[in-house]
C-alpha cells in the first residue's frame, strides 16, 4: 500500500507518518519508484503501536524510541524483560532521591520478602511517592500499604501467566503490556472504588432501616 493508504488504514496523518520515517521509528517501505514506497501489515502494526504508546501510554518520543529499540533488539532473557519495561517507566517518572524515604521504601520491600535487584531504580521512585502520599493523605499505618502490595502481587502473577512461550512475543507483551495496562489498572481501580462505595452505602442504609424497624415497636410499648 502507498503512504496515503497506510494513513487511511491506521487513521494517522501522512505528515505524522513522514515524521515517524524521518525519526526512524517506522522502517522505510519497499521502494517502488524513486518517490514511492510500498508498505505492508508490519508497518500498520508498528504505526498502531506507536500511537498506542503515545496516546494511551502517554509516552514521549524518546520513551517510545526506547520501547521500539528494545522490541527490535536481540533476544532478552525472560527474567530481564520486566527490567527493560520498567526502565522506560522509571524514566517517565524522574525523582530526586531522598535517602530517608528510599530507605523506608527499601525496608518495606524487604519486609514483604520481595526479591528485588540491588540498587533498583524503582526504590527511590517508591520512596518519593510515599513521601508525597503521606504528606497529603491520612494513611498513617502500613496496613493500607500492605493491602496495596497484596493486590500488586496478584496483578504481577496475572502479568506472568499470560506470557507467550515465544520470547519475542513475550517481550512485546511485557513491555507494551506494562506501559498500557498501567492506565487500564488505574481506570479499573476507580470503577472498583465506585462499586465498593455503593455497596457500603447500601449496607449502611439497610442496617439503618433494620435498626429503625426494630426500634419502632419497642418505642410504642
BELWO-V828817 format. One record per pair of residues at least 6 apart in sequence whose C-alpha atoms are under 8 Angstrom apart, sorted by the first residue. I is the first residue (numbers start at 1). GAP is how many residues later the second one is. D is the distance in whole Angstrom. If there is no record, write none. Layout:
# BELWO-V828817
I_GAP_D / I_GAP_D
This chain:
# BELWO-V828817
1_37_5 / 1_38_5 / 1_39_6 / 2_34_7 / 2_35_6 / 2_36_5 / 2_37_6 / 3_11_7 / 3_14_8 / 3_34_7 / 3_35_7 / 3_36_7 / 4_10_6 / 6_33_7 / 6_37_8 / 6_38_7 / 7_6_6 / 7_7_6 / 7_10_7 / 9_35_7 / 10_34_6 / 10_37_7 / 10_38_6 / 12_35_8 / 17_9_8 / 17_30_8 / 20_6_5 / 21_6_6 / 21_7_6 / 25_40_7 / 25_43_7 / 26_17_7 / 26_20_7 / 26_21_7 / 27_16_7 / 28_9_8 / 29_8_5 / 29_9_5 / 29_10_5 / 29_11_8 / 30_7_5 / 30_8_5 / 30_9_7 / 31_6_4 / 31_7_6 / 32_6_6 / 50_14_7 / 52_128_8 / 53_6_6 / 53_11_7 / 53_123_8 / 53_126_7 / 53_127_7 / 54_6_7 / 54_7_8 / 54_10_7 / 56_124_6 / 56_127_7 / 57_122_6 / 57_123_5 / 57_126_7 / 59_33_7 / 63_25_6 / 63_28_8 / 63_29_7 / 66_22_7 / 67_18_7 / 67_21_7 / 67_108_7 / 67_109_8 / 70_14_7 / 71_97_8 / 71_100_7 / 71_101_6 / 75_92_7 / 75_93_7 / 76_91_8 / 76_95_8 / 78_89_7 / 78_92_8 / 78_93_8 / 81_90_6 / 81_93_7 / 81_94_7 / 82_92_6 / 82_93_7 / 84_91_7 / 85_89_7 / 85_90_5 / 85_91_8 / 85_93_7 / 85_94_7 / 86_92_8 / 89_90_7 / 90_31_7 / 90_32_7 / 90_35_8 / 93_32_8 / 94_31_8 / 95_29_7 / 95_30_6 / 95_33_7 / 96_28_8 / 96_32_8 / 97_27_5 / 97_28_8 / 97_31_7 / 98_26_7 / 98_29_7 / 98_30_7 / 99_25_8 / 101_23_7 / 101_26_5 / 101_27_7 / 101_29_8 / 101_30_7 / 102_21_6 / 102_22_5 / 102_23_8 / 102_24_7 / 102_25_5 / 102_26_7 / 103_24_8 / 104_23_7 / 105_18_6 / 105_19_7 / 105_21_6 / 105_22_5 / 105_25_8 / 106_17_6 / 133_6_8 / 134_6_7 / 159_15_8 / 163_6_8 / 163_7_5 / 163_10_7 / 163_11_8 / 164_6_5
